[in-house]
Amino acid sequence: MAMLQALYSRSSNSVTEHRKKVETSGSAKFMQSYYVGYGHASIGDCGTTTLFIEGISLLAAKAIQDNPLYSGQESSTRYINFNHQTLIDPIGNQVSYAILNQWMNLYFQVFEQSKAYLTQIHPTPKHQDSQLWAKTLQARAFDIARGFLPLGITTQLSWATNLRQANDKLQLLLIHPLEEIREIAKQCLKQLKQHYPSSFSHHDYPEQTQYYQNHAQALHYQTGLNLSQTFQYQSDLDVNNIQPLSLLQQRPEKTNLPKLLSRYGQFYCQFLLDYGSFRDIQRHRNGLCRIPIIDKRYGFHPWYLQQLPDERHKSIETAIAQQLQQIQQLQQKYQVNEVAMQYYYPLGMQVACEVVYDLPQMVYVTELRSGSTVHPTLRQIAHQMHQALVDTVPDLKLYTDLSEDRLDIKRGLQDIVERTPS
């Protein structure tokens, strides 16, 4: 398909004639001549592939997805039981593995206790399907338990991409600070070269590689944020010059603002959010949302503890404190850098986040992430983004779901199941 499209740029003949030429020359010879040999990189944009990457850490998954052009899917911590997934332990001794294993023990305990507690306090409503309600409660139990999953737990994802984007992204991952991610990039490139040898026979440029290596940590992680508030924002939006105002005032529900409104400025939002919900908001590619380094600076998000039965608060709090102390001692003893220590922290730890959105994207993320099925910790941020929009653009019609957190039967419906034959 890439070759057929490429011939349009050099010939006005029909695709039926181009097909004969491609079949005659063969794929390798054609791509060597037109893609790599002549630097015609846009041809690589027309050739697509999908990679399925399994058995990688949550850290590695996020690194692959840290790309405005990423398309794909990942196993959801909000719907899948991760209790039997393997763990990646970069230090690899008894102490480091014990930390990971204890997080998994807490994950299992919290999930089982949360499911039982939710079933007790939220019996099946009248006229509601009991199985569907049970799935809804189980989904909420996963919402609570996921806060205890360490970033060293393994997951799987797909990555649908064109050939040029695959190479560009993998070249960056080859200089990632984490060894696991560098190895994944090598394996992906090896597979792609086997399947598309002519499209991945690029020349190496030592100066370019050295430039990226010199800035590896800055390229892959957001550093330098030091937040004293849970949410703050600035905007340089030129509201007074937005024309016509009807674009703001007459927008129907479920309708995106036109991209032309991007020219009027941006929102800069900084906030604290647990890493689990950061993973959700980072999936919005049409903006800037860099990956923060996870550590213990901002503590464990209180929402997860608030969902537990009162009699479990103290013991779980104590267990978390002991875990964080063990992580600190492990880092000091083995002099491991902060990037590698991320494997040992759980998704419930709060991180300093920054997003940069133009007006259409700010509205899109605010409305979508305010929905009743969104994780409650992220809904809180969406509500604060809503207020930022109201204060900045008073003429804007918004459809944010500002309802309080509640159990929504839609969670039980958000599944992929085999249809029963009629």
CORMO-V415559 format. One record per residue. N is the residue number from 0. RES is the residue in one letter. PHI is phi in degrees with one decimal (NA if undefined). NEAR is the number of other ideal C-beta (glycine too) atoms within 12 Angstrom. D_CENTER is the distance of its C-alpha to the mean C-alpha in whole Angstrom. Layout:
BEGIN
N | RES | PHI | NEAR | D_CENTER
N | RES | PHI | NEAR | D_CENTER
END
This chain:
BEGIN
0 | M | NA | 21 | 30
1 | A | -61.8 | 31 | 29
2 | M | -67.3 | 37 | 33
3 | L | -61.6 | 27 | 34
4 | Q | -69.1 | 26 | 32
5 | A | -62.0 | 32 | 33
6 | L | -66.4 | 28 | 37
7 | Y | -59.1 | 20 | 36
8 | S | -73.0 | 20 | 36
9 | R | -124.7 | 17 | 39
10 | S | -155.7 | 17 | 41
11 | S | -95.3 | 10 | 42
12 | N | -68.1 | 15 | 43
13 | S | -69.4 | 13 | 42
14 | V | -61.9 | 18 | 39
15 | T | -64.6 | 12 | 41
16 | E | -75.3 | 16 | 43
17 | H | -60.9 | 26 | 40
18 | R | -58.2 | 18 | 39
19 | K | -62.2 | 16 | 43
20 | K | -66.7 | 24 | 42
21 | V | -64.7 | 27 | 39
22 | E | -64.6 | 15 | 40
23 | T | -72.7 | 13 | 43
24 | S | -77.5 | 21 | 41
25 | G | 86.7 | 15 | 39
26 | S | -66.0 | 26 | 35
27 | A | -62.2 | 21 | 35
28 | K | -64.6 | 19 | 38
29 | F | -63.7 | 32 | 37
30 | M | -67.6 | 33 | 33
31 | Q | -63.1 | 23 | 35
32 | S | -75.9 | 24 | 37
33 | Y | -104.0 | 35 | 35
34 | Y | -101.3 | 36 | 32
35 | V | -74.2 | 27 | 32
36 | G | -61.7 | 19 | 36
37 | Y | -110.5 | 17 | 36
38 | G | 65.1 | 14 | 32
39 | H | -84.2 | 27 | 31
40 | A | -65.7 | 24 | 28
41 | S | -64.4 | 20 | 27
42 | I | -64.6 | 35 | 28
43 | G | -63.5 | 35 | 25
44 | D | -68.2 | 24 | 23
45 | C | -89.9 | 26 | 25
46 | G | -100.2 | 34 | 25
47 | T | -115.0 | 23 | 22
48 | T | -151.7 | 31 | 20
49 | T | -131.5 | 21 | 18
50 | L | -104.0 | 35 | 17
51 | F | -114.4 | 20 | 16
52 | I | -117.0 | 35 | 15
53 | E | -123.4 | 20 | 16
54 | G | 69.1 | 22 | 17
55 | I | -115.1 | 38 | 14
56 | S | -72.1 | 41 | 13
57 | L | -59.7 | 44 | 10
58 | L | -63.1 | 42 | 10
59 | A | -67.6 | 41 | 11
60 | A | -59.7 | 40 | 8
61 | K | -67.2 | 41 | 6
62 | A | -64.9 | 43 | 9
63 | I | -66.0 | 44 | 9
64 | Q | -77.9 | 36 | 6
65 | D | -76.8 | 31 | 7
66 | N | -160.5 | 30 | 10
67 | P | -61.3 | 20 | 11
68 | L | -103.7 | 21 | 12
69 | Y | -68.9 | 30 | 10
70 | S | -132.6 | 24 | 11
71 | G | 164.6 | 27 | 10
72 | Q | -137.0 | 22 | 10
73 | E | -135.4 | 32 | 9
74 | S | -58.9 | 28 | 11
75 | S | -90.6 | 28 | 11
76 | T | -71.4 | 40 | 12
77 | R | -92.2 | 34 | 13
78 | Y | -134.8 | 28 | 15
79 | I | -115.0 | 24 | 16
80 | N | -78.5 | 24 | 19
81 | F | -93.6 | 35 | 17
82 | N | -64.7 | 25 | 21
83 | H | -105.8 | 12 | 22
84 | Q | -74.7 | 27 | 19
85 | T | -75.2 | 21 | 20
86 | L | -118.9 | 33 | 20
87 | I | -103.5 | 33 | 19
88 | D | -124.1 | 30 | 22
89 | P | -64.5 | 33 | 22
90 | I | -76.8 | 28 | 25
91 | G | 74.2 | 19 | 27
92 | N | -126.4 | 15 | 30
93 | Q | -64.3 | 13 | 31
94 | V | -68.0 | 23 | 30
95 | S | -66.2 | 30 | 26
96 | Y | -68.6 | 24 | 26
97 | A | -62.1 | 24 | 27
98 | I | -64.8 | 37 | 25
99 | L | -60.6 | 39 | 22
100 | N | -65.3 | 25 | 24
101 | Q | -68.0 | 28 | 25
102 | W | -60.7 | 45 | 21
103 | M | -68.3 | 32 | 22
104 | N | -63.4 | 23 | 25
105 | L | -65.0 | 39 | 24
106 | Y | -57.5 | 39 | 21
107 | F | -64.1 | 24 | 24
108 | Q | -61.0 | 26 | 26
109 | V | -64.7 | 39 | 24
110 | F | -62.4 | 36 | 23
111 | E | -63.7 | 23 | 26
112 | Q | -69.4 | 26 | 28
113 | S | -66.5 | 36 | 25
114 | K | -62.2 | 30 | 26
115 | A | -66.3 | 21 | 30
116 | Y | -65.5 | 24 | 30
117 | L | -64.8 | 32 | 28
118 | T | -63.4 | 22 | 30
119 | Q | -70.5 | 13 | 33
120 | I | -91.9 | 16 | 32
121 | H | -128.4 | 24 | 31
122 | P | -62.8 | 14 | 33
123 | T | -57.8 | 21 | 33
124 | P | -62.7 | 17 | 34
125 | K | -59.8 | 8 | 37
126 | H | 63.8 | 9 | 37
127 | Q | -113.7 | 20 | 33
128 | D | -63.9 | 15 | 33
129 | S | -66.8 | 17 | 32
130 | Q | -67.3 | 16 | 30
131 | L | -65.8 | 24 | 28
132 | W | -66.0 | 27 | 28
133 | A | -62.4 | 24 | 27
134 | K | -66.2 | 29 | 24
135 | T | -64.2 | 34 | 23
136 | L | -66.9 | 33 | 24
137 | Q | -64.1 | 31 | 22
138 | A | -60.7 | 36 | 19
139 | R | -66.6 | 38 | 20
140 | A | -62.3 | 37 | 21
141 | F | -65.4 | 38 | 18
142 | D | -56.2 | 43 | 16
143 | I | -76.6 | 43 | 18
144 | A | -68.6 | 42 | 19
145 | R | -60.3 | 46 | 15
146 | G | -60.9 | 44 | 16
147 | F | -101.4 | 46 | 18
148 | L | -72.1 | 47 | 16
149 | P | -75.9 | 46 | 16
150 | L | -69.2 | 50 | 13
151 | G | -81.5 | 40 | 16
152 | I | -68.5 | 40 | 15
153 | T | -95.2 | 33 | 15
154 | T | -141.9 | 36 | 13
155 | Q | -146.4 | 27 | 13
156 | L | -152.0 | 33 | 11
157 | S | -112.3 | 21 | 13
158 | W | -140.5 | 37 | 12
159 | A | -93.8 | 22 | 15
160 | T | -153.0 | 31 | 16
161 | N | -90.0 | 31 | 20
162 | L | -68.6 | 40 | 22
163 | R | -66.3 | 31 | 22
164 | Q | -62.4 | 31 | 18
165 | A | -59.9 | 39 | 18
166 | N | -65.3 | 32 | 20
167 | D | -59.2 | 26 | 19
168 | K | -68.7 | 35 | 16
169 | L | -66.9 | 36 | 17
170 | Q | -62.0 | 30 | 20
171 | L | -70.7 | 30 | 18
172 | L | -68.8 | 39 | 16
173 | L | -65.2 | 31 | 20
174 | I | -114.4 | 28 | 20
175 | H | -66.0 | 34 | 17
176 | P | -62.2 | 32 | 19
177 | L | -95.3 | 39 | 18
178 | E | -60.7 | 25 | 20
179 | E | -56.0 | 33 | 18
180 | I | -71.7 | 40 | 16
181 | R | -61.6 | 24 | 19
182 | E | -69.0 | 24 | 20
183 | I | -60.4 | 34 | 17
184 | A | -60.9 | 33 | 18
185 | K | -61.6 | 20 | 22
186 | Q | -67.1 | 25 | 22
187 | C | -63.9 | 35 | 20
188 | L | -63.2 | 30 | 22
189 | K | -60.2 | 18 | 25
190 | Q | -65.4 | 22 | 24
191 | L | -66.1 | 34 | 24
192 | K | -65.7 | 22 | 27
193 | Q | -68.1 | 15 | 29
194 | H | -84.6 | 21 | 28
195 | Y | -132.6 | 35 | 28
196 | P | -58.3 | 22 | 30
197 | S | -76.7 | 29 | 31
198 | S | -82.3 | 39 | 28
199 | F | -124.7 | 30 | 27
200 | S | -107.2 | 21 | 30
201 | H | -70.3 | 29 | 29
202 | H | -76.9 | 13 | 31
203 | D | -89.7 | 13 | 30
204 | Y | -120.3 | 11 | 30
205 | P | -54.4 | 10 | 31
206 | E | -65.2 | 10 | 31
207 | Q | -66.3 | 18 | 27
208 | T | -60.4 | 18 | 26
209 | Q | -64.7 | 13 | 28
210 | Y | -59.3 | 16 | 26
211 | Y | -66.9 | 24 | 23
212 | Q | -63.4 | 21 | 24
213 | N | -65.7 | 13 | 26
214 | H | -121.6 | 18 | 22
215 | A | -57.7 | 24 | 20
216 | Q | -67.8 | 23 | 19
217 | A | -66.2 | 20 | 18
218 | L | -69.4 | 25 | 17
219 | H | -105.1 | 34 | 14
220 | Y | -136.1 | 31 | 14
221 | Q | -80.6 | 27 | 15
222 | T | -128.5 | 22 | 18
223 | G | 96.2 | 14 | 21
224 | L | -76.2 | 27 | 20
225 | N | -138.7 | 15 | 22
226 | L | -90.8 | 23 | 22
227 | S | -108.5 | 13 | 25
228 | Q | -123.7 | 15 | 23
229 | T | -73.9 | 25 | 21
230 | F | -153.3 | 27 | 20
231 | Q | -151.3 | 25 | 22
232 | Y | -149.9 | 32 | 22
233 | Q | -135.0 | 19 | 24
234 | S | -146.9 | 24 | 24
235 | D | -107.8 | 16 | 27
236 | L | -63.3 | 32 | 27
237 | D | -88.1 | 18 | 30
238 | V | -62.5 | 22 | 31
239 | N | -65.0 | 13 | 35
240 | N | -102.9 | 12 | 34
241 | I | -70.8 | 27 | 32
242 | Q | -137.6 | 16 | 34
243 | P | -79.1 | 14 | 35
244 | L | -62.5 | 18 | 34
245 | S | -61.7 | 15 | 34
246 | L | -60.5 | 25 | 31
247 | L | -88.7 | 27 | 29
248 | Q | -83.9 | 17 | 32
249 | Q | -113.6 | 14 | 32
250 | R | -70.0 | 26 | 29
251 | P | -73.7 | 12 | 29
252 | E | -63.0 | 13 | 26
253 | K | 62.0 | 12 | 23
254 | T | -121.0 | 17 | 24
255 | N | -74.9 | 24 | 22
256 | L | -65.7 | 35 | 23
257 | P | -64.7 | 20 | 25
258 | K | -62.2 | 16 | 23
259 | L | -58.4 | 15 | 26
260 | L | -73.3 | 31 | 26
261 | S | -63.3 | 25 | 23
262 | R | -69.8 | 17 | 26
263 | Y | -90.0 | 28 | 27
264 | G | 132.6 | 24 | 25
265 | Q | -135.5 | 28 | 22
266 | F | -109.1 | 40 | 20
267 | Y | -120.5 | 27 | 19
268 | C | -111.3 | 39 | 18
269 | Q | -125.2 | 31 | 17
270 | F | -161.6 | 37 | 17
271 | L | -93.0 | 35 | 16
272 | L | -153.7 | 44 | 13
273 | D | -64.7 | 44 | 13
274 | Y | -61.7 | 43 | 10
275 | G | -60.3 | 43 | 9
276 | S | -78.6 | 37 | 9
277 | F | -58.5 | 41 | 7
278 | R | -58.5 | 38 | 4
279 | D | -75.0 | 35 | 5
280 | I | -71.9 | 42 | 7
281 | Q | -69.3 | 36 | 5
282 | R | -72.2 | 30 | 4
283 | H | -82.8 | 31 | 8
284 | R | -83.4 | 21 | 9
285 | N | -85.2 | 26 | 13
286 | G | -179.8 | 29 | 13
287 | L | -114.2 | 25 | 12
288 | C | -145.0 | 37 | 10
289 | R | -81.1 | 30 | 10
290 | I | -79.1 | 41 | 9
291 | P | -84.9 | 40 | 12
292 | I | -81.5 | 35 | 14
293 | I | -91.1 | 42 | 14
294 | D | -148.4 | 30 | 18
295 | K | -98.9 | 27 | 21
296 | R | -55.7 | 21 | 22
297 | Y | -102.0 | 30 | 20
298 | G | 76.7 | 26 | 21
299 | F | -88.4 | 36 | 20
300 | H | -62.6 | 37 | 19
301 | P | -64.7 | 24 | 22
302 | W | -56.1 | 30 | 20
303 | Y | -63.3 | 41 | 20
304 | L | -71.9 | 29 | 24
305 | Q | -64.8 | 21 | 25
306 | Q | -84.7 | 36 | 24
307 | L | -86.0 | 35 | 26
308 | P | -57.7 | 22 | 30
309 | D | -52.9 | 14 | 32
310 | E | -70.4 | 10 | 34
311 | R | -99.7 | 25 | 31
312 | H | -55.1 | 19 | 29
313 | K | -62.9 | 14 | 32
314 | S | -67.8 | 19 | 31
315 | I | -70.6 | 36 | 27
316 | E | -58.3 | 22 | 27
317 | T | -63.5 | 16 | 30
318 | A | -63.3 | 27 | 28
319 | I | -62.8 | 34 | 25
320 | A | -60.3 | 18 | 27
321 | Q | -65.0 | 19 | 29
322 | Q | -63.2 | 34 | 25
323 | L | -65.8 | 30 | 24
324 | Q | -66.3 | 18 | 28
325 | Q | -62.2 | 29 | 28
326 | I | -63.1 | 38 | 25
327 | Q | -61.9 | 22 | 27
328 | Q | -65.3 | 19 | 30
329 | L | -61.9 | 30 | 28
330 | Q | -64.1 | 28 | 27
331 | Q | -66.9 | 13 | 30
332 | K | -67.9 | 15 | 32
333 | Y | -104.4 | 19 | 30
334 | Q | 52.2 | 11 | 29
335 | V | -87.8 | 25 | 25
336 | N | -73.2 | 19 | 23
337 | E | -64.8 | 24 | 21
338 | V | -67.9 | 31 | 18
339 | A | -70.6 | 34 | 19
340 | M | -70.1 | 37 | 20
341 | Q | -60.8 | 39 | 16
342 | Y | -57.3 | 42 | 16
343 | Y | -96.1 | 45 | 19
344 | Y | -95.7 | 46 | 17
345 | P | -92.3 | 46 | 16
346 | L | -64.6 | 45 | 13
347 | G | -77.8 | 46 | 15
348 | M | -69.4 | 40 | 16
349 | Q | -80.4 | 35 | 16
350 | V | -130.1 | 43 | 14
351 | A | -85.8 | 35 | 15
352 | C | -113.9 | 39 | 13
353 | E | -138.0 | 34 | 14
354 | V | -123.2 | 44 | 13
355 | V | -124.3 | 28 | 16
356 | Y | -127.3 | 36 | 16
357 | D | -77.8 | 31 | 19
358 | L | -61.6 | 41 | 21
359 | P | -58.4 | 34 | 20
360 | Q | -73.6 | 32 | 16
361 | M | -60.2 | 44 | 17
362 | V | -67.0 | 43 | 19
363 | Y | -60.4 | 35 | 17
364 | V | -65.7 | 41 | 14
365 | T | -59.0 | 42 | 16
366 | E | -69.3 | 32 | 18
367 | L | -65.1 | 28 | 15
368 | R | -85.5 | 38 | 14
369 | S | -94.8 | 33 | 17
370 | G | -62.5 | 28 | 18
371 | S | -67.0 | 25 | 20
372 | T | -91.8 | 30 | 17
373 | V | -73.7 | 34 | 14
374 | H | -57.1 | 42 | 14
375 | P | -56.0 | 38 | 17
376 | T | -68.0 | 42 | 15
377 | L | -78.4 | 39 | 13
378 | R | -57.8 | 35 | 16
379 | Q | -58.5 | 30 | 18
380 | I | -67.5 | 39 | 16
381 | A | -59.9 | 41 | 16
382 | H | -66.1 | 30 | 20
383 | Q | -72.7 | 33 | 21
384 | M | -65.6 | 45 | 19
385 | H | -57.9 | 32 | 21
386 | Q | -65.3 | 25 | 24
387 | A | -62.0 | 35 | 23
388 | L | -67.1 | 37 | 24
389 | V | -60.8 | 21 | 27
390 | D | -68.7 | 18 | 28
391 | T | -90.0 | 33 | 28
392 | V | -127.3 | 34 | 28
393 | P | -61.3 | 18 | 31
394 | D | -82.0 | 22 | 32
395 | L | -78.5 | 32 | 28
396 | K | -86.2 | 22 | 28
397 | L | -118.8 | 32 | 25
398 | Y | -126.9 | 22 | 24
399 | T | -75.3 | 31 | 22
400 | D | -85.7 | 24 | 22
401 | L | -98.6 | 21 | 24
402 | S | -67.1 | 17 | 25
403 | E | -70.7 | 13 | 25
404 | D | -59.9 | 25 | 23
405 | R | -153.9 | 19 | 24
406 | L | -76.8 | 32 | 24
407 | D | -116.1 | 30 | 23
408 | I | -59.5 | 26 | 25
409 | K | -60.6 | 20 | 22
410 | R | -60.7 | 31 | 20
411 | G | -70.3 | 26 | 22
412 | L | -87.2 | 19 | 22
413 | Q | -80.5 | 22 | 19
414 | D | -144.3 | 19 | 19
415 | I | -115.7 | 10 | 20
416 | V | -130.4 | 12 | 24
417 | E | -74.6 | 6 | 27
418 | R | -70.3 | 6 | 29
419 | T | -79.3 | 5 | 33
420 | P | -58.5 | 4 | 36
421 | S | -84.1 | 3 | 38
END
